[in-house]
Amino acid sequence: MENRGELLRELMAVFDELPAPLRAAINYAPEPLDPKELAALCRRHGAANVLAMIELKLKRRSRLASPGLQAC
């Protein structure tokens, strides 16, 4: 995932729906998590589909924002 800021915004939008242990791991990480570390945490806590859905949403948004492309 290219833009860490976009990832974090989308993740915060669904944060309350994440499993409690995953929320705690994110909140109490000793350093800010990069996308790879976040993906590993999600897999470890059974929420790997969360990042997949966010990545898909960001890719769609990126394609729609590209010049010359129109929404169907």
PyRosetta script that sets phi, psi and omega in degrees:
from pyrosetta import init, pose_from_sequence

init()
pose = pose_from_sequence("MENRGELLRELMAVFDELPAPLRAAINYAPEPLDPKELAALCRRHGAANVLAMIELKLKRRSRLASPGLQAC")
pose.set_psi(1, 129.4)
pose.set_omega(1, -171.3)
pose.set_phi(2, -78.8)
pose.set_psi(2, -46.8)
pose.set_omega(2, -172.4)
pose.set_phi(3, -103.6)
pose.set_psi(3, 106.7)
pose.set_omega(3, -178.2)
pose.set_phi(4, -61.7)
pose.set_psi(4, -37.3)
pose.set_omega(4, 179.9)
pose.set_phi(5, -61.1)
pose.set_psi(5, -44.0)
pose.set_omega(5, 178.3)
pose.set_phi(6, -63.5)
pose.set_psi(6, -42.8)
pose.set_omega(6, 179.1)
pose.set_phi(7, -58.4)
pose.set_psi(7, -48.2)
pose.set_omega(7, -177.9)
pose.set_phi(8, -64.7)
pose.set_psi(8, -39.7)
pose.set_omega(8, 177.4)
pose.set_phi(9, -59.9)
pose.set_psi(9, -45.9)
pose.set_omega(9, -179.6)
pose.set_phi(10, -67.0)
pose.set_psi(10, -39.1)
pose.set_omega(10, 179.3)
pose.set_phi(11, -64.8)
pose.set_psi(11, -41.3)
pose.set_omega(11, 179.6)
pose.set_phi(12, -65.3)
pose.set_psi(12, -27.8)
pose.set_omega(12, 178.5)
pose.set_phi(13, -65.1)
pose.set_psi(13, -28.8)
pose.set_omega(13, -178.5)
pose.set_phi(14, -113.3)
pose.set_psi(14, 9.0)
pose.set_omega(14, -172.5)
pose.set_phi(15, -53.8)
pose.set_psi(15, -44.8)
pose.set_omega(15, -177.1)
pose.set_phi(16, -65.1)
pose.set_psi(16, -19.2)
pose.set_omega(16, -179.7)
pose.set_phi(17, -90.0)
pose.set_psi(17, -9.2)
pose.set_omega(17, -179.9)
pose.set_phi(18, -72.4)
pose.set_psi(18, 154.3)
pose.set_omega(18, 175.8)
pose.set_phi(19, -57.9)
pose.set_psi(19, 142.2)
pose.set_omega(19, -176.7)
pose.set_phi(20, -54.2)
pose.set_psi(20, -43.4)
pose.set_omega(20, 179.1)
pose.set_phi(21, -62.7)
pose.set_psi(21, -33.9)
pose.set_omega(21, 178.2)
pose.set_phi(22, -69.4)
pose.set_psi(22, -42.7)
pose.set_omega(22, 177.3)
pose.set_phi(23, -58.7)
pose.set_psi(23, -43.8)
pose.set_omega(23, 179.8)
pose.set_phi(24, -63.8)
pose.set_psi(24, -42.6)
pose.set_omega(24, -179.8)
pose.set_phi(25, -63.1)
pose.set_psi(25, -38.2)
pose.set_omega(25, 177.7)
pose.set_phi(26, -69.0)
pose.set_psi(26, -47.0)
pose.set_omega(26, -177.2)
pose.set_phi(27, -63.6)
pose.set_psi(27, -36.7)
pose.set_omega(27, -173.1)
pose.set_phi(28, -106.2)
pose.set_psi(28, 17.8)
pose.set_omega(28, 176.2)
pose.set_phi(29, -63.0)
pose.set_psi(29, 137.3)
pose.set_omega(29, -177.2)
pose.set_phi(30, -64.9)
pose.set_psi(30, -25.7)
pose.set_omega(30, 179.4)
pose.set_phi(31, -137.0)
pose.set_psi(31, 157.8)
pose.set_omega(31, 175.8)
pose.set_phi(32, -55.3)
pose.set_psi(32, 137.1)
pose.set_omega(32, -177.7)
pose.set_phi(33, -83.1)
pose.set_psi(33, 135.6)
pose.set_omega(33, 171.5)
pose.set_phi(34, -87.8)
pose.set_psi(34, 168.0)
pose.set_omega(34, -176.9)
pose.set_phi(35, -55.5)
pose.set_psi(35, -36.9)
pose.set_omega(35, -179.6)
pose.set_phi(36, -67.5)
pose.set_psi(36, -42.1)
pose.set_omega(36, 178.3)
pose.set_phi(37, -65.8)
pose.set_psi(37, -38.8)
pose.set_omega(37, 178.4)
pose.set_phi(38, -64.4)
pose.set_psi(38, -40.5)
pose.set_omega(38, 177.5)
pose.set_phi(39, -63.0)
pose.set_psi(39, -41.1)
pose.set_omega(39, 178.7)
pose.set_phi(40, -63.3)
pose.set_psi(40, -42.3)
pose.set_omega(40, 177.2)
pose.set_phi(41, -62.0)
pose.set_psi(41, -43.5)
pose.set_omega(41, 179.9)
pose.set_phi(42, -61.3)
pose.set_psi(42, -43.5)
pose.set_omega(42, 178.3)
pose.set_phi(43, -63.1)
pose.set_psi(43, -43.1)
pose.set_omega(43, -178.6)
pose.set_phi(44, -62.4)
pose.set_psi(44, -31.8)
pose.set_omega(44, -176.9)
pose.set_phi(45, -103.5)
pose.set_psi(45, 17.2)
pose.set_omega(45, 175.0)
pose.set_phi(46, 70.7)
pose.set_psi(46, 28.5)
pose.set_omega(46, -179.0)
pose.set_phi(47, -128.4)
pose.set_psi(47, 34.8)
pose.set_omega(47, -178.8)
pose.set_phi(48, -61.1)
pose.set_psi(48, -29.1)
pose.set_omega(48, -179.3)
pose.set_phi(49, -67.3)
pose.set_psi(49, -21.6)
pose.set_omega(49, -179.9)
pose.set_phi(50, -62.1)
pose.set_psi(50, -50.5)
pose.set_omega(50, 179.9)
pose.set_phi(51, -67.5)
pose.set_psi(51, -34.8)
pose.set_omega(51, 177.9)
pose.set_phi(52, -62.3)
pose.set_psi(52, -42.2)
pose.set_omega(52, 179.2)
pose.set_phi(53, -67.3)
pose.set_psi(53, -40.7)
pose.set_omega(53, 179.0)
pose.set_phi(54, -64.7)
pose.set_psi(54, -44.2)
pose.set_omega(54, 179.7)
pose.set_phi(55, -61.5)
pose.set_psi(55, -42.2)
pose.set_omega(55, 177.6)
pose.set_phi(56, -61.5)
pose.set_psi(56, -44.2)
pose.set_omega(56, 179.6)
pose.set_phi(57, -61.6)
pose.set_psi(57, -44.4)
pose.set_omega(57, -179.9)
pose.set_phi(58, -66.6)
pose.set_psi(58, -37.3)
pose.set_omega(58, 177.3)
pose.set_phi(59, -65.0)
pose.set_psi(59, -42.9)
pose.set_omega(59, 177.7)
pose.set_phi(60, -61.4)
pose.set_psi(60, -44.8)
pose.set_omega(60, -180.0)
pose.set_phi(61, -61.1)
pose.set_psi(61, -40.7)
pose.set_omega(61, 179.8)
pose.set_phi(62, -64.6)
pose.set_psi(62, -43.0)
pose.set_omega(62, 178.8)
pose.set_phi(63, -64.7)
pose.set_psi(63, -40.8)
pose.set_omega(63, -179.2)
pose.set_phi(64, -69.1)
pose.set_psi(64, -28.0)
pose.set_omega(64, -179.7)
pose.set_phi(65, -82.6)
pose.set_psi(65, -12.9)
pose.set_omega(65, -179.1)
pose.set_phi(66, -69.7)
pose.set_psi(66, 137.0)
pose.set_omega(66, 178.5)
pose.set_phi(67, -60.0)
pose.set_psi(67, 142.1)
pose.set_omega(67, 176.6)
pose.set_phi(68, 87.7)
pose.set_psi(68, -7.5)
pose.set_omega(68, 178.5)
pose.set_phi(69, -105.7)
pose.set_psi(69, 143.4)
pose.set_omega(69, 179.5)
pose.set_phi(70, -122.4)
pose.set_psi(70, 151.6)
pose.set_omega(70, 175.8)
pose.set_phi(71, -72.2)
pose.set_psi(71, 144.7)
pose.set_omega(71, 178.9)
pose.set_phi(72, -82.1)
pose.dump_pdb("model.pdb")
